[in-house]
Amino acid sequence: MDMVIRTPFDKTSTAREVLAGVDLSGKRAVVTGGASGIGVETARALAEAGAEVTLAVRDTGAAATFAGEIRALTMPLDLADQASVRKFAEGWEGPLHILVNNAGVMARPLGRSEEGWELQFATNHYGHFALATGLLPALRAAGGARVVSVSSSGHHFSPVVFDDIHFERREYEAWSAYGQSKTANILFAVEGSRRWADDGIFVNALHPGSIQTNLQRYVDQAELQRLREKTGNPNPEFKTTEQGAATSVLLAASPLLDGVGGKYFENCNEAGPHLPGTRTGVEAYALDPEAAARLWDISVKEVQR
């Protein structure tokens, strides 16, 4: 059995601390949702380390001030719109060394994409899947690239329910929908690394920690507290956005993880198995290679139809 990966960093570490002394000059990075929440600090840390950062956001106007602050580029991207994702990927020129799939939606009311997909799965998984596969030539051209899949402890809420991913026959439940989309983010890392490691592309997933951002915009705080109590985390220790971005940049750029792929990290270290009654660790179903391969095949058929 492989040893669990440990680093000198922990839940208190910040993105700046993780990349201290790391030189990303000449590297190019894309951060989805890079103008709010932990995306801001992920983009800032990568830029401060010397990377050329592109913020892939729905509203480039709203991102302009921050982009100017860190000298980043902006490109429009709506992950729920497959045409927008294709346009972004087709418009990218040159190599891409770092792709941080950071954007997402959480526990929103039932909605559907143009294709009829449940909107959390369409955004959190299919959007990022189509983006990463569309950018594969650019990732290969980098001669060594990393893809970061921002998941969540919310993956504990549900495996991917292959028999009814889009809630066409079962009653919609927002947290289950969110949970399976976050499980899909981890399965993407498992199969992505298996398929792409020979090209020098490594994919990992992570839980950033509990951070108060606009990701919670659809969530009633009383409901959220009931959920915390139910899942054994009644009084979460909130991280700052700088701390929340630390694991993302660790996976994106730290030399400590050269050649590492297909894993799930939390608090800047590889997670162990899920401990019942807690929100820590990773579910076995999220690392299941058979489920990962099945989801990949379904995703290819869906986004390329």
C-alpha beads as a LAMMPS data file, in Angstrom:
LAMMPS data file: protein, C-alpha beads

305 atoms
304 bonds

1 atom types
1 bond types

-500.0 500.0 xlo xhi
-500.0 500.0 ylo yhi
-500.0 500.0 zlo zhi

Masses

1 110.0

Atoms # bond

1 1 1 0.000 0.000 0.000
2 1 1 1.328 3.429 -0.917
3 1 1 2.320 5.757 1.888
4 1 1 0.034 8.749 2.404
5 1 1 1.774 11.894 1.166
6 1 1 2.692 14.406 3.856
7 1 1 4.080 17.923 3.356
8 1 1 5.454 20.570 5.759
9 1 1 2.164 22.469 5.398
10 1 1 -1.150 22.158 7.214
11 1 1 -4.607 23.727 7.612
12 1 1 -3.132 27.020 8.818
13 1 1 -0.791 27.454 5.840
14 1 1 -1.520 30.145 3.270
15 1 1 -1.137 30.022 -0.491
16 1 1 1.804 32.441 -0.300
17 1 1 3.572 30.246 2.243
18 1 1 3.107 27.134 0.110
19 1 1 4.684 28.820 -2.934
20 1 1 7.443 30.675 -1.072
21 1 1 10.627 30.257 -3.111
22 1 1 8.814 28.634 -6.061
23 1 1 9.592 30.308 -9.400
24 1 1 6.823 29.969 -11.987
25 1 1 8.379 32.330 -14.535
26 1 1 7.493 31.171 -18.038
27 1 1 4.564 29.085 -16.803
28 1 1 1.008 29.759 -17.937
29 1 1 -2.008 29.093 -15.729
30 1 1 -5.787 29.189 -16.070
31 1 1 -7.974 29.560 -12.979
32 1 1 -11.720 29.131 -13.443
33 1 1 -13.788 31.306 -11.139
34 1 1 -10.602 33.236 -10.523
35 1 1 -12.225 36.508 -9.525
36 1 1 -13.997 35.512 -6.306
37 1 1 -13.528 33.378 -3.207
38 1 1 -10.480 31.142 -3.074
39 1 1 -10.041 31.613 -6.820
40 1 1 -8.781 35.134 -6.138
41 1 1 -6.079 33.949 -3.774
42 1 1 -5.170 31.002 -5.997
43 1 1 -4.663 33.348 -8.945
44 1 1 -2.810 35.899 -6.807
45 1 1 -0.349 33.340 -5.414
46 1 1 0.393 31.882 -8.843
47 1 1 0.911 35.357 -10.315
48 1 1 3.169 36.446 -7.455
49 1 1 5.293 33.345 -8.077
50 1 1 5.771 34.525 -11.664
51 1 1 3.107 32.651 -13.632
52 1 1 1.158 34.258 -16.462
53 1 1 -2.387 33.840 -15.149
54 1 1 -5.644 33.876 -17.096
55 1 1 -8.880 34.294 -15.162
56 1 1 -11.633 32.251 -16.816
57 1 1 -14.821 33.912 -15.589
58 1 1 -18.420 34.509 -16.603
59 1 1 -18.176 38.282 -16.128
60 1 1 -14.871 39.660 -17.399
61 1 1 -15.966 43.194 -16.545
62 1 1 -16.398 42.331 -12.878
63 1 1 -12.979 40.657 -12.893
64 1 1 -11.176 43.571 -14.529
65 1 1 -10.076 45.351 -11.352
66 1 1 -8.560 42.253 -9.784
67 1 1 -7.012 41.189 -13.097
68 1 1 -5.304 44.572 -13.331
69 1 1 -4.070 44.286 -9.770
70 1 1 -2.204 41.025 -10.423
71 1 1 -1.547 41.701 -14.123
72 1 1 -3.689 38.750 -15.165
73 1 1 -5.545 38.227 -18.399
74 1 1 -9.271 37.528 -18.491
75 1 1 -11.290 35.323 -20.835
76 1 1 -15.047 34.710 -20.741
77 1 1 -16.157 31.245 -19.673
78 1 1 -19.562 29.950 -18.602
79 1 1 -19.070 26.364 -17.459
80 1 1 -22.782 25.587 -17.699
81 1 1 -22.715 26.460 -21.406
82 1 1 -20.862 23.895 -23.511
83 1 1 -20.596 26.337 -26.426
84 1 1 -18.784 28.778 -24.130
85 1 1 -16.408 26.038 -22.971
86 1 1 -15.624 25.009 -26.555
87 1 1 -14.994 28.619 -27.546
88 1 1 -12.570 29.072 -24.664
89 1 1 -10.616 25.905 -25.462
90 1 1 -10.514 26.612 -29.195
91 1 1 -9.343 30.161 -28.538
92 1 1 -6.413 29.142 -26.364
93 1 1 -3.024 29.419 -28.056
94 1 1 0.252 27.912 -26.938
95 1 1 1.109 25.650 -24.013
96 1 1 -0.742 25.522 -20.700
97 1 1 1.169 24.416 -17.610
98 1 1 -1.488 24.761 -14.901
99 1 1 -5.269 24.396 -15.057
100 1 1 -7.136 25.025 -11.811
101 1 1 -10.759 23.899 -12.078
102 1 1 -11.919 26.083 -9.213
103 1 1 -15.350 27.496 -10.135
104 1 1 -18.536 25.865 -8.952
105 1 1 -22.058 26.105 -7.616
106 1 1 -23.369 24.603 -4.380
107 1 1 -26.775 23.349 -3.258
108 1 1 -28.725 25.442 -5.734
109 1 1 -32.414 24.873 -6.520
110 1 1 -33.095 22.454 -9.362
111 1 1 -32.048 23.840 -12.700
112 1 1 -31.118 22.327 -16.025
113 1 1 -28.643 23.162 -18.742
114 1 1 -29.636 23.456 -22.379
115 1 1 -28.866 19.747 -22.737
116 1 1 -31.193 18.873 -19.856
117 1 1 -28.372 18.105 -17.422
118 1 1 -28.841 18.873 -13.735
119 1 1 -27.104 22.210 -13.356
120 1 1 -24.704 21.437 -10.504
121 1 1 -23.388 18.388 -12.361
122 1 1 -23.354 20.325 -15.630
123 1 1 -21.273 23.124 -14.103
124 1 1 -19.064 21.404 -11.552
125 1 1 -18.243 18.311 -13.588
126 1 1 -19.222 18.418 -17.269
127 1 1 -18.060 22.015 -17.690
128 1 1 -14.648 21.344 -16.230
129 1 1 -14.376 17.959 -17.965
130 1 1 -15.029 19.586 -21.343
131 1 1 -12.580 22.383 -20.549
132 1 1 -9.738 20.059 -19.535
133 1 1 -10.207 17.671 -22.453
134 1 1 -10.558 20.602 -24.845
135 1 1 -7.287 22.047 -23.553
136 1 1 -5.474 18.698 -23.689
137 1 1 -3.261 19.670 -26.665
138 1 1 -2.122 22.768 -24.752
139 1 1 -1.462 20.733 -21.613
140 1 1 0.564 18.219 -23.621
141 1 1 2.521 21.035 -25.258
142 1 1 3.653 22.270 -21.829
143 1 1 5.978 19.304 -21.445
144 1 1 4.744 18.723 -17.911
145 1 1 1.411 20.078 -16.690
146 1 1 -0.872 19.936 -13.691
147 1 1 -4.649 19.951 -13.491
148 1 1 -6.270 20.767 -10.160
149 1 1 -9.841 19.664 -9.463
150 1 1 -11.394 21.587 -6.566
151 1 1 -13.760 19.138 -4.883
152 1 1 -15.184 19.313 -1.357
153 1 1 -15.927 17.358 1.782
154 1 1 -19.414 17.563 0.281
155 1 1 -18.449 14.488 -1.733
156 1 1 -19.408 12.538 1.407
157 1 1 -23.056 13.341 0.655
158 1 1 -23.317 11.107 -2.396
159 1 1 -21.499 8.884 -4.875
160 1 1 -22.258 9.445 -8.535
161 1 1 -25.666 7.842 -8.992
162 1 1 -25.110 6.431 -12.457
163 1 1 -28.678 5.178 -12.812
164 1 1 -30.086 8.702 -12.525
165 1 1 -27.370 11.346 -12.567
166 1 1 -29.698 14.150 -13.577
167 1 1 -32.623 13.526 -11.200
168 1 1 -35.007 12.554 -13.963
169 1 1 -36.656 9.785 -11.920
170 1 1 -35.699 10.467 -8.298
171 1 1 -36.743 13.471 -6.236
172 1 1 -34.269 16.328 -6.460
173 1 1 -32.229 16.983 -3.327
174 1 1 -29.777 19.874 -3.572
175 1 1 -27.091 18.467 -1.273
176 1 1 -27.122 15.047 -2.928
177 1 1 -26.760 16.752 -6.306
178 1 1 -23.863 18.821 -4.997
179 1 1 -22.291 15.754 -3.395
180 1 1 -22.265 13.652 -6.547
181 1 1 -20.808 16.543 -8.549
182 1 1 -17.966 16.819 -6.027
183 1 1 -17.412 13.066 -6.113
184 1 1 -17.197 13.414 -9.889
185 1 1 -14.418 15.981 -9.445
186 1 1 -12.345 13.386 -7.600
187 1 1 -13.129 10.582 -10.058
188 1 1 -11.999 12.909 -12.846
189 1 1 -8.602 13.226 -11.132
190 1 1 -8.298 9.464 -10.791
191 1 1 -9.018 8.663 -14.434
192 1 1 -7.414 11.835 -15.818
193 1 1 -4.081 10.947 -14.263
194 1 1 -4.343 7.344 -15.427
195 1 1 -4.917 8.476 -19.007
196 1 1 -2.559 11.432 -19.147
197 1 1 0.405 10.608 -16.907
198 1 1 2.420 9.313 -19.866
199 1 1 2.007 12.794 -21.398
200 1 1 3.446 14.361 -18.245
201 1 1 0.012 15.604 -17.107
202 1 1 -0.985 14.918 -13.512
203 1 1 -4.430 15.541 -12.060
204 1 1 -5.299 15.772 -8.365
205 1 1 -8.385 16.771 -6.389
206 1 1 -8.804 18.590 -3.104
207 1 1 -11.069 19.861 -0.365
208 1 1 -10.141 23.497 0.376
209 1 1 -11.706 23.549 3.840
210 1 1 -14.593 25.520 5.305
211 1 1 -14.447 29.058 3.934
212 1 1 -17.206 31.659 3.905
213 1 1 -17.542 32.840 0.294
214 1 1 -20.303 33.537 -2.202
215 1 1 -20.367 29.793 -2.929
216 1 1 -22.958 29.700 -0.120
217 1 1 -25.272 32.142 -1.885
218 1 1 -28.023 29.551 -2.376
219 1 1 -27.812 28.163 1.154
220 1 1 -29.969 29.132 4.102
221 1 1 -27.604 29.453 7.085
222 1 1 -29.981 27.636 9.454
223 1 1 -30.133 24.727 7.012
224 1 1 -26.364 24.754 6.705
225 1 1 -25.977 24.571 10.481
226 1 1 -28.383 21.614 10.676
227 1 1 -26.316 19.871 8.025
228 1 1 -23.092 20.505 9.971
229 1 1 -24.605 19.006 13.106
230 1 1 -25.917 15.997 11.203
231 1 1 -22.506 15.282 9.676
232 1 1 -20.487 15.697 12.848
233 1 1 -19.091 19.167 12.250
234 1 1 -21.332 21.515 14.288
235 1 1 -18.679 24.165 14.892
236 1 1 -16.422 24.296 11.839
237 1 1 -13.159 26.136 12.071
238 1 1 -13.344 28.514 9.138
239 1 1 -10.281 29.221 7.055
240 1 1 -9.392 32.518 5.470
241 1 1 -9.461 32.599 1.685
242 1 1 -5.645 32.699 1.754
243 1 1 -5.630 29.452 3.736
244 1 1 -8.403 27.990 1.595
245 1 1 -6.296 28.458 -1.546
246 1 1 -3.219 26.796 -0.053
247 1 1 -4.050 23.236 -1.077
248 1 1 -5.009 24.379 -4.578
249 1 1 -1.641 26.017 -5.201
250 1 1 0.190 23.106 -3.573
251 1 1 -1.310 20.795 -6.195
252 1 1 -0.871 23.358 -8.955
253 1 1 2.762 24.226 -8.533
254 1 1 4.671 22.818 -5.557
255 1 1 7.733 20.738 -6.501
256 1 1 6.821 18.510 -3.548
257 1 1 4.171 16.915 -5.755
258 1 1 6.137 16.361 -8.944
259 1 1 4.865 13.186 -10.587
260 1 1 1.935 12.787 -8.186
261 1 1 -1.550 12.229 -9.590
262 1 1 -4.942 10.685 -9.002
263 1 1 -5.119 11.647 -5.326
264 1 1 -7.330 13.697 -3.002
265 1 1 -5.842 16.237 -0.604
266 1 1 -7.105 18.286 2.334
267 1 1 -5.220 20.715 4.580
268 1 1 -2.198 20.502 2.247
269 1 1 -1.765 16.768 2.730
270 1 1 -3.131 13.649 1.091
271 1 1 -6.342 12.584 2.813
272 1 1 -6.715 9.234 4.469
273 1 1 -9.886 7.132 4.359
274 1 1 -13.095 8.777 5.514
275 1 1 -13.724 8.428 9.234
276 1 1 -17.428 7.741 9.920
277 1 1 -19.125 10.557 11.794
278 1 1 -16.687 13.161 10.501
279 1 1 -16.249 15.345 7.422
280 1 1 -12.599 14.361 6.987
281 1 1 -10.923 11.901 4.671
282 1 1 -12.002 10.551 1.317
283 1 1 -14.761 8.087 0.471
284 1 1 -13.648 4.854 -1.174
285 1 1 -16.242 5.358 -3.916
286 1 1 -14.563 8.628 -4.916
287 1 1 -11.274 6.854 -5.642
288 1 1 -12.797 3.773 -7.289
289 1 1 -10.999 3.292 -10.618
290 1 1 -13.944 1.435 -12.165
291 1 1 -16.339 4.258 -11.290
292 1 1 -13.789 6.765 -12.591
293 1 1 -13.508 4.986 -15.944
294 1 1 -17.294 4.655 -16.214
295 1 1 -17.823 8.356 -15.502
296 1 1 -15.163 9.306 -18.046
297 1 1 -16.847 7.273 -20.782
298 1 1 -20.250 8.799 -19.964
299 1 1 -18.759 12.306 -19.901
300 1 1 -17.125 11.893 -23.312
301 1 1 -20.413 10.759 -24.823
302 1 1 -22.350 13.618 -23.213
303 1 1 -20.058 16.536 -23.976
304 1 1 -19.282 15.385 -27.504
305 1 1 -22.837 14.576 -28.579

Bonds

1 1 1 2
2 1 2 3
3 1 3 4
4 1 4 5
5 1 5 6
6 1 6 7
7 1 7 8
8 1 8 9
9 1 9 10
10 1 10 11
11 1 11 12
12 1 12 13
13 1 13 14
14 1 14 15
15 1 15 16
16 1 16 17
17 1 17 18
18 1 18 19
19 1 19 20
20 1 20 21
21 1 21 22
22 1 22 23
23 1 23 24
24 1 24 25
25 1 25 26
26 1 26 27
27 1 27 28
28 1 28 29
29 1 29 30
30 1 30 31
31 1 31 32
32 1 32 33
33 1 33 34
34 1 34 35
35 1 35 36
36 1 36 37
37 1 37 38
38 1 38 39
39 1 39 40
40 1 40 41
41 1 41 42
42 1 42 43
43 1 43 44
44 1 44 45
45 1 45 46
46 1 46 47
47 1 47 48
48 1 48 49
49 1 49 50
50 1 50 51
51 1 51 52
52 1 52 53
53 1 53 54
54 1 54 55
55 1 55 56
56 1 56 57
57 1 57 58
58 1 58 59
59 1 59 60
60 1 60 61
61 1 61 62
62 1 62 63
63 1 63 64
64 1 64 65
65 1 65 66
66 1 66 67
67 1 67 68
68 1 68 69
69 1 69 70
70 1 70 71
71 1 71 72
72 1 72 73
73 1 73 74
74 1 74 75
75 1 75 76
76 1 76 77
77 1 77 78
78 1 78 79
79 1 79 80
80 1 80 81
81 1 81 82
82 1 82 83
83 1 83 84
84 1 84 85
85 1 85 86
86 1 86 87
87 1 87 88
88 1 88 89
89 1 89 90
90 1 90 91
91 1 91 92
92 1 92 93
93 1 93 94
94 1 94 95
95 1 95 96
96 1 96 97
97 1 97 98
98 1 98 99
99 1 99 100
100 1 100 101
101 1 101 102
102 1 102 103
103 1 103 104
104 1 104 105
105 1 105 106
106 1 106 107
107 1 107 108
108 1 108 109
109 1 109 110
110 1 110 111
111 1 111 112
112 1 112 113
113 1 113 114
114 1 114 115
115 1 115 116
116 1 116 117
117 1 117 118
118 1 118 119
119 1 119 120
120 1 120 121
121 1 121 122
122 1 122 123
123 1 123 124
124 1 124 125
125 1 125 126
126 1 126 127
127 1 127 128
128 1 128 129
129 1 129 130
130 1 130 131
131 1 131 132
132 1 132 133
133 1 133 134
134 1 134 135
135 1 135 136
136 1 136 137
137 1 137 138
138 1 138 139
139 1 139 140
140 1 140 141
141 1 141 142
142 1 142 143
143 1 143 144
144 1 144 145
145 1 145 146
146 1 146 147
147 1 147 148
148 1 148 149
149 1 149 150
150 1 150 151
151 1 151 152
152 1 152 153
153 1 153 154
154 1 154 155
155 1 155 156
156 1 156 157
157 1 157 158
158 1 158 159
159 1 159 160
160 1 160 161
161 1 161 162
162 1 162 163
163 1 163 164
164 1 164 165
165 1 165 166
166 1 166 167
167 1 167 168
168 1 168 169
169 1 169 170
170 1 170 171
171 1 171 172
172 1 172 173
173 1 173 174
174 1 174 175
175 1 175 176
176 1 176 177
177 1 177 178
178 1 178 179
179 1 179 180
180 1 180 181
181 1 181 182
182 1 182 183
183 1 183 184
184 1 184 185
185 1 185 186
186 1 186 187
187 1 187 188
188 1 188 189
189 1 189 190
190 1 190 191
191 1 191 192
192 1 192 193
193 1 193 194
194 1 194 195
195 1 195 196
196 1 196 197
197 1 197 198
198 1 198 199
199 1 199 200
200 1 200 201
201 1 201 202
202 1 202 203
203 1 203 204
204 1 204 205
205 1 205 206
206 1 206 207
207 1 207 208
208 1 208 209
209 1 209 210
210 1 210 211
211 1 211 212
212 1 212 213
213 1 213 214
214 1 214 215
215 1 215 216
216 1 216 217
217 1 217 218
218 1 218 219
219 1 219 220
220 1 220 221
221 1 221 222
222 1 222 223
223 1 223 224
224 1 224 225
225 1 225 226
226 1 226 227
227 1 227 228
228 1 228 229
229 1 229 230
230 1 230 231
231 1 231 232
232 1 232 233
233 1 233 234
234 1 234 235
235 1 235 236
236 1 236 237
237 1 237 238
238 1 238 239
239 1 239 240
240 1 240 241
241 1 241 242
242 1 242 243
243 1 243 244
244 1 244 245
245 1 245 246
246 1 246 247
247 1 247 248
248 1 248 249
249 1 249 250
250 1 250 251
251 1 251 252
252 1 252 253
253 1 253 254
254 1 254 255
255 1 255 256
256 1 256 257
257 1 257 258
258 1 258 259
259 1 259 260
260 1 260 261
261 1 261 262
262 1 262 263
263 1 263 264
264 1 264 265
265 1 265 266
266 1 266 267
267 1 267 268
268 1 268 269
269 1 269 270
270 1 270 271
271 1 271 272
272 1 272 273
273 1 273 274
274 1 274 275
275 1 275 276
276 1 276 277
277 1 277 278
278 1 278 279
279 1 279 280
280 1 280 281
281 1 281 282
282 1 282 283
283 1 283 284
284 1 284 285
285 1 285 286
286 1 286 287
287 1 287 288
288 1 288 289
289 1 289 290
290 1 290 291
291 1 291 292
292 1 292 293
293 1 293 294
294 1 294 295
295 1 295 296
296 1 296 297
297 1 297 298
298 1 298 299
299 1 299 300
300 1 300 301
301 1 301 302
302 1 302 303
303 1 303 304
304 1 304 305
